[in-house]
Amino acid sequence: MPKILIAEDDPLIQKTVALKFRKEGFEVICCSDGKEAIEQISVVMPDIVLTDMMMPYASGIEIVSAVKSITEKNIPVIVFSTMGQEHVVEEAFTLGADDYVTKPFSLTELTIRIKRLLKNV
């Protein structure tokens, strides 16, 4: 069962995304702030990470950087951003993010993107 770590501080988005991916057969680990997400990455070694860019305690940029530096395992990262954060998304790609989705997003589209990335790992 693939493990997905979701770093999202909006409880409604977090619960909605978690429910969708549990139904898709994923083991889901939810984190409500960036610090917790960074701590959990090395503990649970997820197969993929989804992170919001604007998180309390540690940003999505810091999460991307942590994922790419904590382990040799190639863990894909998808970042969520709102419109107007293009410069932040560029920085995330520079640090190793694999994809991004603009909020609000389609769960179907997100599922397709995740399955595509996991196929390449």
N, C-alpha and C positions, 0 to 999 in steps of 0.2 A: 504494500500500500504506500504510494508516494506521500511524502510529508510536505506540507505547504505552511510557511510561516507568514502570517498576515500582520503587518505593522500598520495599524490605523487607529487614530484617536477618536474618530466619530463612531459612537456605539452602534448606531443604526447601520451604517455602511459595514462595519466590522461583522455584525451579526448576520446581515444579509449575504455577504460574501462567504462567510464561514459556512452557513447553511447550504449554500449552493455547492461548495466544494466537498462538503461531507457527503452530499447526495451523489456527487461525481466519484466517490470512492477514495477521497483523500483523507489522510490524517491531518487535522487542522490545529495549528498552534496560533493563538491570538495574543497580540501584544498591544497595549494601549499607549505606550510611549516608546521613544527611540532607545532609551537606555535599556529597558526591559528586552527589546528586540535584539540589541547587540549581545546582551548576556545570553539569551536563548539560542542564538545562532550556533555558538560553539558547543552548547549542551545537546541540542536536539539534531543538529546537522540536517537541516531541511533539504529537500530536493529542489525547492524553488522558494523565493522570497518575494512577497508583494509588499511594497511600502509606500505610504503617503510621503510626500516631500516635506510637508510642514507638520512636524511631530514635536511634542514636548520633550525636553531634556536632551534629545539628540535628533538631528534632522535626518531626512531621507538620504541626503548626501553622505552623512556620517555612517548610516546603515549600509549604503552601497559600498563605501570604502571598507567597512568592517567585514562584509561578506567576502570581498575580494582578497582581504589580507589575512583573515582568521584561518583559512583552510586552503589546502591545495585542491580540494574538490571543486570542480567547476559548477558552482551553484548559480543558476540564472536568477536575475533580479528584474522585476517589472516595477516601475515607479508610477504612482498616481500623481497627477498634477492638475491644477485648475488653469484655466486660460490665463495668459499673462505671465506665466512662469517659465517662458522658453529658455531664458538664460540659466535657470536652475536645472532644467532638463538637459541642456547641453553639458553642464558640469557633471551631471549624473552619468551621461554617456561617456564622457572623458574618463571617469573613474571606473567604468566597467558595467554600467547598467545595460541590460540586454534589450529592453523594450520599455515603452511608456504608454499609458492610457490617460486620456484627458477626462476629468470629472465634469459632469456625470458620465458614467460609462455603462455600456451594455454588458451584462453578465455573460451572455452568449459569446460576444466578441472576446471578452477576457478569457473565457474557457478555451476558445480556439487558440489564442495566443499562448496560453500556458501549455496546452498539449503540444503545440509546435515546438516550443522551447525544450520541453522535456524529451521529445523525440531526438533532439540534437545532442543531448548530454550523454 
